[in-house]
Amino acid sequence: MSDSGFSDPPQREKSVPQHVAVIMDGNGRWARRRFMPRVAGHQRGSDSVRQLVEGALHHGIEHLTLFAFSTENWQRPDEEVSTLMALFVRMLEKEVDRLHEAGVRIRIIGDRSVLAERLRDLIGEAEALTRNNRRLHLTLAVNYGGRWDILQAVNRWLHSRTSPNADMMEQDLSGLLTTAELPEPDLFILTGGAHRSSNFLLWQLAYTEL
């Protein structure tokens, strides 16, 4: 066990996926089954992030992408949205130093323009601090949607093309997605037991195992 509290790196087995994508769903349902408010489920769900990171580090997984907050989540009750954002702020305030010591690089994908200034500042600080880490690439999708990701890539291509008659190729689009520097996921996990992509990494999950 390293000083950061995370396991020391093992030798990566060939059977271990390189990139795991996870939708952390079902927290509200977990709480309701126990006659607890939905926010209690989200608080418990935030604790499971550390377990997922620990598991990825232990097994030598190189990329872990977690769906933390979708573009559709803004439609939830204000109290629930506030709780989710507060939990994310707390995670960045409390966990970034330990993740950095463990060799974890943190990246946030999604539309940051509507996030609170404090949250945007913490995101920038976390990304800058961990930029050169290579043991695990932890990507958190915040205010993210797969349709938004594809649309922003198309718009970027339209604004950058040199000829108005140019046709978009598959590699043009994939190279402009927010995950362009990551390999496509090998394994897709839905913790809540649902069988839908929930507007998560729509392009990137085309051939991913569930």
C-alpha positions in Angstrom: 0.0 0.0 0.0 1.4 3.4 -1.0 1.4 6.5 1.1 -1.6 7.8 -0.9 -3.8 5.0 0.4 -4.0 3.3 -3.0 -2.5 0.0 -3.9 1.0 -0.2 -5.5 0.8 -0.9 -9.3 0.7 -4.6 -10.3 1.8 -6.1 -13.6 -1.1 -5.7 -16.0 -2.6 -9.0 -17.1 -3.4 -9.5 -20.8 -7.0 -10.3 -20.0 -7.5 -7.0 -18.2 -9.4 -4.4 -20.3 -7.4 -1.3 -21.2 -10.3 1.1 -20.9 -13.4 0.6 -18.7 -16.4 3.0 -18.9 -19.0 3.1 -16.1 -22.4 4.6 -15.7 -22.8 5.0 -11.9 -26.6 4.6 -12.0 -29.1 3.3 -9.5 -28.1 5.4 -6.5 -31.6 6.9 -6.1 -33.3 3.5 -6.4 -30.9 2.1 -3.8 -32.0 4.8 -1.4 -35.7 4.4 -2.1 -35.6 0.7 -1.4 -34.2 1.5 2.0 -36.8 4.3 2.6 -34.1 6.9 2.4 -34.0 10.2 0.4 -32.4 10.0 -3.1 -29.6 12.3 -2.0 -28.5 9.7 0.5 -28.0 7.3 -2.4 -25.9 9.8 -4.2 -23.7 10.3 -1.2 -23.1 6.6 -1.0 -22.5 6.5 -4.7 -19.8 9.1 -4.4 -18.0 6.8 -1.9 -18.0 4.1 -4.5 -15.8 6.2 -6.9 -12.8 5.6 -4.6 -13.5 1.9 -4.7 -13.7 1.9 -8.5 -10.4 3.8 -8.7 -8.8 1.4 -6.2 -10.0 -1.5 -8.3 -8.7 0.0 -11.5 -5.3 0.6 -9.9 -5.1 -2.9 -8.4 -5.9 -4.6 -11.7 -3.6 -2.4 -13.8 -6.4 -0.8 -15.9 -5.0 2.1 -17.8 -8.2 4.1 -18.4 -11.3 4.5 -16.3 -14.2 6.8 -17.5 -17.1 7.5 -15.1 -20.4 9.2 -16.0 -20.8 11.6 -13.1 -23.5 14.0 -14.3 -25.4 14.0 -17.5 -26.9 16.9 -19.4 -30.3 15.5 -18.6 -29.6 15.5 -14.8 -30.4 19.3 -14.7 -34.0 18.2 -15.0 -33.9 16.6 -11.5 -35.2 18.5 -8.4 -33.0 21.4 -7.4 -32.0 19.8 -4.1 -30.8 16.7 -5.8 -28.8 18.7 -8.4 -27.2 20.8 -5.6 -26.2 17.7 -3.7 -24.6 16.1 -6.8 -22.6 19.3 -7.5 -21.6 19.6 -3.8 -20.4 16.0 -3.8 -18.3 16.6 -6.9 -16.7 19.7 -5.3 -16.0 17.8 -2.1 -14.4 15.0 -4.1 -12.1 17.4 -5.9 -11.2 19.2 -2.7 -10.5 16.0 -0.7 -9.2 13.4 -3.2 -7.1 15.1 -5.8 -3.9 15.1 -3.8 -4.2 11.4 -3.0 -5.0 10.6 -6.6 -2.0 12.6 -7.7 0.3 10.7 -5.3 -1.0 7.4 -6.8 -0.1 8.5 -10.3 -3.7 9.2 -11.5 -4.3 11.7 -14.2 -7.7 13.5 -13.9 -9.6 14.8 -16.9 -13.1 16.2 -17.0 -15.2 16.0 -20.2 -18.5 17.9 -20.8 -19.8 21.4 -21.1 -18.3 23.4 -18.3 -19.9 26.7 -19.3 -22.8 26.4 -17.0 -20.9 25.0 -14.0 -20.3 27.1 -10.9 -17.0 29.1 -11.0 -15.7 27.3 -7.9 -16.2 23.9 -9.6 -14.6 25.1 -12.8 -11.6 26.4 -10.8 -11.2 23.0 -9.0 -11.4 21.2 -12.3 -8.7 23.3 -13.8 -6.5 22.8 -10.8 -7.0 19.1 -10.7 -6.2 18.7 -14.4 -3.1 20.9 -14.2 -1.7 19.1 -11.1 -2.1 15.6 -12.5 -1.4 16.3 -16.2 1.8 14.3 -16.3 0.6 11.2 -14.4 0.4 8.0 -16.4 -0.5 5.1 -14.1 -4.3 5.6 -14.5 -6.2 8.0 -16.7 -9.4 8.9 -14.8 -11.9 10.7 -16.9 -15.1 12.1 -15.3 -18.0 13.1 -17.5 -19.7 16.1 -16.0 -22.6 17.9 -17.7 -21.9 15.5 -20.5 -24.1 13.9 -23.2 -23.1 11.7 -26.1 -25.3 13.7 -28.5 -23.7 16.9 -27.2 -20.2 15.4 -27.8 -21.0 14.4 -31.4 -22.6 17.8 -32.1 -19.7 19.8 -30.7 -17.3 17.7 -32.8 -19.3 18.4 -35.9 -19.4 22.1 -35.2 -15.7 22.2 -34.6 -15.1 20.4 -37.9 -17.4 22.8 -39.8 -15.6 25.8 -38.4 -12.1 24.4 -39.2 -12.6 22.8 -42.6 -10.5 24.4 -45.4 -13.0 23.7 -48.2 -16.8 24.3 -48.1 -17.2 21.2 -50.3 -15.2 18.9 -48.1 -16.8 15.7 -46.8 -16.4 14.6 -43.2 -14.6 11.3 -42.7 -15.0 9.0 -39.7 -11.6 9.8 -38.4 -12.4 13.6 -38.7 -15.2 13.2 -36.2 -13.5 10.8 -33.8 -10.5 13.1 -33.6 -12.7 16.0 -32.4 -14.6 14.1 -29.7 -13.8 15.0 -26.1 -12.2 11.5 -25.7 -10.1 11.8 -28.8 -6.8 11.0 -26.9 -8.3 7.9 -25.3 -8.7 4.4 -26.7 -12.3 3.2 -27.2 -13.7 1.4 -24.1 -13.2 -2.4 -24.0 -15.8 -2.8 -21.2 -19.0 -0.9 -20.4 -20.5 -1.3 -16.9 -23.9 -0.1 -15.7 -24.0 -0.3 -12.0 -27.8 0.1 -11.7 -28.6 -2.9 -13.8 -30.3 -0.9 -16.6 -29.6 -2.0 -20.3 -29.3 1.4 -22.0 -26.5 3.7 -22.9 -28.2 6.7 -21.3 -26.6 9.1 -23.8 -23.1 8.2 -22.7 -20.2 7.9 -25.1 -22.6 7.1 -28.0 -19.9 7.1 -30.7 -17.2 5.5 -28.5 -19.2 2.5 -27.3 -20.1 1.2 -30.7 -18.2 -2.1 -30.3 -17.8 -2.2 -26.5 -18.7 -5.3 -24.5 -21.4 -4.8 -21.9 
